[in-house]
Amino acid sequence: MAVITAAALIGCAVSLEKDKAKPPPGKTAVTPLQQTEESGDAGTFGLCFITTGNEDVFLLEAPDRTCYLVDTGESRSYRQIARLLRVQGVSQIEGIFLTHLHGEQLGNLQALLTAFSVRQVYIPWTDEAGKLQTAVQVICQNRGTQVTALQGGETFSLGGITAEIPCSASGGAQRDAGSFSMRIVHKNNVFLLTEDAALQPDTLNFAAGESEKADVLKIGGGPYTVSQQFLDRTEPEYLLLSGTDNEIPDPVNEQIRRCTKQEKPEVYYSESDGLGMRFVSNGESIAVQPVYDRELPCTLYLSISQAERENQRMTIRNEGAQSAPLDGCLLISERGNECFVFPEGITLEPGGEVTVSAAETAQEGDLIWGGVWSEEQDEARLYDKNINLLAQDPR
């Protein structure tokens, strides 16, 4: 039998709960993630552009080794994101910045809050398109994570780097469902993430006296995303785009197309080899380092001993000779992208079994999941917390 000390209703998909009350206008109460003074830390800063496909997810590795995420990607990208975090040795995330509240930003929020310790989540002050602020707040509250809304104009000290949320030229929140951009400074190096908001970066207002130059520039793919004048002002050494080098996002304006045919800036895409591309700053120059999917040791010997799709039940068995903690293991429906993350405190003794089931078919001792398979012929796969494949259901 399974030794079970915790059970939870956990999934990758975010519940799209309607926003019941709009935040009142006024000042934003911002609690910086790090309030310590800059200490001249000689460490490096790494911005990792995770290769998720068509959406943008960034890992920020501060000089003091604290880590932050910018957006979480769609649910289908969870394994890629989690694998990169494990390869990079990330077990705790100080903060997650959600640049706007669409599916490609929110898709893995709940799964990440379950699998990692997350201290703070930042969201836009306005949510004109999706009304998802309340849903995010509920998800975070359930995990003990604080939520702060950003209006634009805030500046944070994050473990040796400075992160600024620029205002739009009109002041206040930016348009397109309250999207915000980020300007990150590590000594003399600047990273500007304008994301995929329908917002021309030309309208961004930076802090007084600061140069618009950006060593690394992330822009969206729409026809109104960037002008040649903005590219001339920012003079990026590296340009980051969503998509692939042979399938640039469509439509794409002529300025972006022209840049991709030149030696400078160097162009990198969200869909490329490896887990991601790290842009590592020593404060004076930037080096590019690919993150490869090196194999992490797999020590669990688990199998899917029974798959009852009609009854929405999957049974996991420990085939090894040692106790098997299931913390962070993933049960995934490959086509439907449903994902169950095993909570802490569940251990299978040798020969022990545990069943994951839908609430309506659950039996005593089951772990409850709100629905397992969207397609009867979908394949079940079991991964350990390092995203190593452990088992596939017998078909």
C-alpha positions as CSV (number, residue, x, y, z in Angstrom):
1,M,0.0,0.0,0.0
2,A,1.1,3.6,-0.5
3,V,2.2,5.7,2.5
4,I,0.2,8.9,1.8
5,T,0.5,11.9,4.1
6,A,-0.9,14.5,1.7
7,A,-3.4,14.8,-1.1
8,A,-4.3,17.7,-3.2
9,L,-6.3,18.9,-6.2
10,I,-3.5,20.0,-8.5
11,G,-3.3,20.5,-12.3
12,C,-1.4,22.5,-14.9
13,A,-4.4,24.3,-16.3
14,V,-5.4,27.6,-14.6
15,S,-9.0,28.1,-13.7
16,L,-10.4,31.1,-15.6
17,E,-12.3,32.7,-12.8
18,K,-13.9,36.1,-13.6
19,D,-12.6,39.2,-11.9
20,K,-15.3,40.3,-9.4
21,A,-13.9,43.7,-8.4
22,K,-11.6,46.0,-10.2
23,P,-8.8,47.5,-8.1
24,P,-9.5,51.1,-7.2
25,P,-7.4,53.7,-8.9
26,G,-4.5,55.2,-7.0
27,K,-1.1,54.5,-5.9
28,T,0.4,51.0,-6.1
29,A,1.8,49.6,-2.9
30,V,4.9,47.9,-4.1
31,T,7.0,45.6,-1.9
32,P,10.4,45.1,-3.7
33,L,11.6,41.5,-3.7
34,Q,15.1,42.6,-2.5
35,Q,15.4,45.8,-0.5
36,T,19.1,45.6,0.2
37,E,21.4,48.3,-1.2
38,E,23.6,47.5,-4.2
39,S,26.9,46.1,-2.8
40,G,29.0,46.0,-5.9
41,D,28.7,42.2,-6.1
42,A,31.2,40.9,-8.6
43,G,28.9,38.0,-9.6
44,T,27.4,37.6,-13.0
45,F,23.8,38.1,-14.1
46,G,22.2,35.5,-16.4
47,L,19.1,36.0,-18.5
48,C,18.0,32.7,-20.0
49,F,15.6,32.7,-23.0
50,I,13.9,29.4,-22.5
51,T,13.2,27.6,-25.8
52,T,9.5,26.9,-25.3
53,G,8.4,27.5,-28.9
54,N,6.1,30.4,-29.7
55,E,5.7,32.0,-26.3
56,D,8.4,33.8,-24.2
57,V,9.6,32.6,-20.8
58,F,12.7,34.0,-19.2
59,L,14.7,32.9,-16.2
60,L,16.6,35.7,-14.4
61,E,19.6,34.5,-12.3
62,A,20.7,37.4,-10.2
63,P,24.3,37.9,-9.0
64,D,23.4,36.8,-5.5
65,R,22.0,33.6,-7.1
66,T,18.4,34.3,-6.4
67,C,16.1,33.5,-9.3
68,Y,13.1,35.0,-11.0
69,L,10.8,34.1,-13.9
70,V,9.2,36.4,-16.5
71,D,6.0,34.7,-17.6
72,T,5.3,31.0,-17.3
73,G,4.4,29.9,-20.9
74,E,1.5,27.6,-22.0
75,S,0.9,24.4,-20.2
76,R,2.4,22.3,-23.0
77,S,5.8,23.9,-22.2
78,Y,5.9,22.9,-18.5
79,R,8.3,20.0,-19.0
80,Q,10.8,22.2,-21.0
81,I,10.6,24.9,-18.3
82,A,10.9,22.6,-15.4
83,R,13.7,20.7,-16.9
84,L,15.7,23.9,-17.5
85,L,15.1,25.0,-13.9
86,R,16.3,21.6,-12.6
87,V,19.4,21.7,-14.9
88,Q,20.2,25.2,-13.6
89,G,19.8,24.1,-10.0
90,V,16.8,26.2,-9.3
91,S,14.7,25.0,-6.3
92,Q,13.3,28.3,-5.2
93,I,11.9,31.2,-7.2
94,E,11.9,34.6,-5.5
95,G,9.4,36.1,-7.9
96,I,7.4,35.6,-11.1
97,F,6.6,38.6,-13.3
98,L,3.4,38.0,-15.4
99,T,3.7,40.7,-18.1
100,H,0.1,40.3,-19.0
101,L,-2.7,37.9,-18.2
102,H,-3.0,35.7,-21.3
103,G,-2.7,31.9,-21.6
104,E,0.9,32.0,-22.8
105,Q,1.8,33.9,-19.7
106,L,-0.4,32.0,-17.1
107,G,-0.4,28.4,-18.4
108,N,2.1,27.0,-15.9
109,L,1.6,29.3,-12.9
110,Q,-0.2,26.8,-10.8
111,A,2.2,23.9,-11.6
112,L,5.2,26.1,-10.9
113,L,3.7,27.2,-7.6
114,T,3.2,23.6,-6.7
115,A,6.6,22.3,-7.8
116,F,8.8,25.2,-6.5
117,S,8.8,27.6,-3.6
118,V,7.7,31.0,-5.0
119,R,7.7,34.1,-2.8
120,Q,6.0,36.7,-4.9
121,V,4.0,37.1,-8.1
122,Y,3.7,40.4,-10.0
123,I,0.7,41.1,-12.3
124,P,-0.4,44.1,-14.3
125,W,-2.6,46.7,-12.5
126,T,-5.3,46.5,-15.2
127,D,-6.7,43.3,-16.8
128,E,-9.0,44.6,-19.6
129,A,-9.0,41.5,-21.7
130,G,-9.2,38.4,-19.6
131,K,-10.4,39.5,-16.1
132,L,-8.0,37.0,-14.6
133,Q,-6.6,39.0,-11.7
134,T,-8.9,37.3,-9.2
135,A,-8.0,33.8,-10.5
136,V,-4.3,34.5,-10.1
137,Q,-4.8,35.9,-6.6
138,V,-6.8,32.8,-5.6
139,I,-4.1,30.4,-7.0
140,C,-1.3,32.3,-5.2
141,Q,-3.3,32.6,-2.0
142,N,-3.7,28.9,-1.9
143,R,0.0,28.4,-2.1
144,G,0.9,31.2,0.4
145,T,2.4,33.4,-2.4
146,Q,2.0,37.2,-2.3
147,V,0.6,39.1,-5.3
148,T,1.4,42.7,-6.2
149,A,-0.1,44.7,-9.0
150,L,2.2,47.0,-11.1
151,Q,1.0,50.3,-12.7
152,G,4.3,51.2,-14.4
153,G,7.1,53.4,-13.1
154,E,8.2,50.9,-10.4
155,T,11.9,50.1,-9.8
156,F,13.2,47.0,-8.0
157,S,16.5,45.9,-6.6
158,L,16.8,42.2,-7.3
159,G,19.9,40.7,-5.8
160,G,22.5,42.8,-7.7
161,I,20.4,43.9,-10.7
162,T,17.9,46.7,-11.1
163,A,14.5,46.0,-12.8
164,E,12.4,48.9,-14.0
165,I,8.8,48.7,-15.2
166,P,8.6,51.6,-17.8
167,C,5.5,53.7,-18.2
168,S,3.9,54.3,-21.6
169,A,4.3,57.8,-23.0
170,S,0.7,58.7,-21.9
171,G,1.6,57.8,-18.3
172,G,0.2,55.0,-16.1
173,A,-0.6,51.5,-17.3
174,Q,0.3,50.5,-20.8
175,R,-2.4,49.3,-23.2
176,D,-3.2,45.8,-24.5
177,A,-4.8,44.3,-21.4
178,G,-2.4,46.1,-19.1
179,S,0.8,44.6,-20.5
180,F,4.1,45.8,-19.0
181,S,7.6,45.7,-20.2
182,M,10.8,45.3,-18.2
183,R,14.2,47.0,-18.3
184,I,16.9,45.1,-16.5
185,V,20.3,46.7,-15.7
186,H,23.4,44.9,-14.5
187,K,26.1,47.6,-14.1
188,N,26.8,48.7,-17.7
189,N,24.7,46.1,-19.4
190,V,21.0,46.6,-20.2
191,F,18.3,44.0,-21.1
192,L,14.9,45.3,-22.4
193,L,12.0,42.9,-22.6
194,T,9.0,44.4,-24.5
195,E,7.3,41.0,-24.8
196,D,4.5,40.5,-27.3
197,A,2.2,43.3,-26.2
198,A,0.5,45.2,-29.0
199,L,2.5,48.2,-27.9
200,Q,5.1,50.1,-29.8
201,P,8.3,50.2,-27.7
202,D,8.7,53.8,-29.0
203,T,6.1,54.8,-26.5
204,L,8.0,53.6,-23.4
205,N,9.2,56.2,-21.0
206,F,12.4,55.3,-19.1
207,A,13.6,56.8,-15.9
208,A,14.9,60.3,-16.2
209,G,18.4,60.6,-17.6
210,E,18.7,56.9,-18.5
211,S,19.9,55.9,-22.0
212,E,17.6,53.9,-24.2
213,K,20.4,51.6,-25.3
214,A,19.8,47.9,-24.8
215,D,22.4,45.2,-25.2
216,V,19.7,42.5,-25.3
217,L,16.3,43.4,-26.8
218,K,13.2,41.2,-26.8
219,I,10.4,42.4,-29.1
220,G,7.1,40.9,-30.3
221,G,6.2,39.8,-33.7
222,G,3.3,42.0,-34.7
223,P,3.4,44.6,-37.5
224,Y,3.3,47.5,-35.1
225,T,5.9,46.1,-32.6
226,V,9.0,48.1,-33.4
227,S,10.2,50.9,-35.7
228,Q,13.6,51.4,-37.3
229,Q,14.0,54.5,-35.2
230,F,13.6,52.5,-32.0
231,L,16.1,49.9,-33.2
232,D,18.5,52.7,-34.0
233,R,18.1,54.2,-30.6
234,T,18.4,51.0,-28.6
235,E,21.3,49.6,-30.7
236,P,20.9,46.0,-29.5
237,E,23.7,43.6,-29.8
238,Y,21.3,40.7,-29.5
239,L,17.7,40.6,-30.7
240,L,15.3,38.0,-29.3
241,L,12.2,36.9,-31.2
242,S,9.4,34.3,-30.8
243,G,9.3,31.5,-33.3
244,T,12.1,30.0,-35.4
245,D,14.7,31.3,-37.8
246,N,12.8,29.9,-40.8
247,E,9.3,30.7,-39.5
248,I,9.4,34.2,-38.2
249,P,6.1,35.3,-36.5
250,D,3.6,36.4,-39.1
251,P,2.8,39.2,-39.6
252,V,6.2,40.7,-39.0
253,N,7.2,44.2,-39.9
254,E,10.0,45.1,-42.4
255,Q,12.3,46.3,-39.7
256,I,12.4,42.9,-38.0
257,R,12.8,41.1,-41.3
258,R,15.7,43.4,-42.2
259,C,17.4,42.8,-38.9
260,T,17.3,39.0,-39.3
261,K,19.3,39.3,-42.5
262,Q,22.1,41.4,-40.9
263,E,25.2,40.4,-38.9
264,K,24.2,42.8,-36.2
265,P,22.2,42.4,-34.1
266,E,22.6,38.7,-33.6
267,V,19.1,37.1,-33.6
268,Y,17.9,34.3,-31.3
269,Y,14.6,32.6,-31.3
270,S,12.3,31.0,-28.7
271,E,12.3,27.7,-30.7
272,S,15.9,26.4,-31.1
273,D,18.1,23.6,-29.9
274,G,18.6,22.9,-26.3
275,L,16.6,24.0,-23.3
276,G,17.5,27.7,-23.6
277,M,20.0,30.4,-24.4
278,R,21.7,32.2,-21.5
279,F,22.9,35.7,-21.9
280,V,25.5,36.2,-19.2
281,S,26.6,39.6,-18.1
282,N,29.7,40.5,-16.1
283,G,28.6,44.1,-16.0
284,E,30.7,45.1,-19.0
285,S,30.1,42.5,-21.7
286,I,27.7,39.7,-22.5
287,A,28.5,36.1,-23.4
288,V,25.9,33.7,-24.9
289,Q,25.8,30.2,-23.5
290,P,23.4,27.5,-24.7
291,V,21.8,25.3,-22.0
292,Y,21.8,21.7,-23.1
293,D,19.4,19.0,-21.9
294,R,22.0,17.0,-20.0
295,E,20.7,13.8,-18.5
296,L,20.0,14.0,-14.8
297,P,20.2,10.8,-12.7
298,C,17.0,8.9,-12.4
299,T,16.7,6.9,-9.2
300,L,13.0,6.0,-9.1
301,Y,11.7,2.7,-10.5
302,L,8.0,3.4,-11.1
303,S,5.4,2.1,-13.6
304,I,1.9,2.8,-14.6
305,S,0.5,-0.5,-13.6
306,Q,-3.1,0.2,-14.6
307,A,-4.8,2.7,-16.8
308,E,-8.6,3.1,-16.7
309,R,-9.4,5.9,-19.1
310,E,-13.1,5.4,-19.0
311,N,-13.1,5.7,-15.2
312,Q,-10.5,8.5,-15.3
313,R,-8.0,6.5,-13.1
314,M,-4.3,5.8,-13.3
315,T,-2.4,3.6,-10.9
316,I,1.3,4.1,-10.2
317,R,3.4,1.2,-8.7
318,N,6.9,1.2,-7.2
319,E,8.8,-1.6,-8.9
320,G,12.1,-0.9,-7.1
321,A,13.6,-2.3,-3.9
322,Q,13.7,1.1,-2.1
323,S,11.1,3.6,-0.9
324,A,10.2,6.0,-3.7
325,P,9.2,9.6,-2.8
326,L,6.9,11.0,-5.4
327,D,7.3,14.7,-4.6
328,G,7.3,16.7,-7.8
329,C,6.7,13.7,-10.1
330,L,4.5,14.4,-13.1
331,L,1.7,12.4,-14.6
332,I,1.0,13.8,-18.1
333,S,-1.6,13.3,-20.7
334,E,0.5,13.7,-23.9
335,R,-2.0,15.0,-26.4
336,G,-4.4,16.8,-24.1
337,N,-1.6,18.4,-22.1
338,E,-3.3,17.6,-18.7
339,C,-0.7,17.5,-16.0
340,F,-0.8,16.2,-12.4
341,V,2.0,17.2,-10.1
342,F,2.4,14.9,-7.1
343,P,2.4,16.9,-3.9
344,E,4.9,16.6,-1.1
345,G,4.7,13.9,1.5
346,I,3.7,10.9,-0.7
347,T,6.0,7.9,-0.6
348,L,5.5,4.4,-2.2
349,E,7.1,1.5,-0.4
350,P,8.5,-1.4,-2.6
351,G,5.5,-2.9,-4.3
352,G,3.2,-0.1,-3.2
353,E,0.7,1.6,-5.4
354,V,-1.2,4.8,-5.5
355,T,-4.1,5.9,-7.8
356,V,-4.8,9.3,-9.3
357,S,-8.4,9.7,-10.2
358,A,-11.2,12.1,-11.1
359,A,-13.3,13.1,-8.1
360,E,-16.5,11.4,-9.4
361,T,-14.7,8.0,-9.7
362,A,-12.4,8.3,-6.7
363,Q,-12.1,5.5,-4.2
364,E,-10.7,5.7,-0.7
365,G,-7.0,6.6,-0.6
366,D,-6.9,8.0,-4.2
367,L,-5.3,11.3,-5.1
368,I,-8.0,13.5,-6.6
369,W,-7.5,15.3,-9.9
370,G,-10.2,17.2,-11.6
371,G,-10.2,15.1,-14.8
372,V,-7.4,13.1,-16.4
373,W,-7.9,12.5,-20.0
374,S,-9.5,14.7,-22.7
375,E,-9.1,12.0,-25.3
376,E,-9.6,8.3,-24.7
377,Q,-6.7,7.3,-26.9
378,D,-4.3,9.7,-25.2
379,E,-1.0,8.3,-23.9
380,A,-0.1,8.6,-20.2
381,R,3.5,9.3,-19.3
382,L,5.1,9.5,-15.8
383,Y,8.2,11.8,-15.3
384,D,10.3,12.3,-12.2
385,K,10.9,15.9,-10.9
386,N,13.9,16.2,-13.1
387,I,11.7,15.5,-16.1
388,N,13.2,12.1,-16.8
389,L,10.7,9.7,-18.4
390,L,9.9,6.9,-15.9
391,A,7.0,5.0,-17.5
392,Q,4.4,4.9,-20.1
393,D,1.0,3.3,-19.7
394,P,0.7,-0.2,-21.1
395,R,-1.3,0.0,-24.3
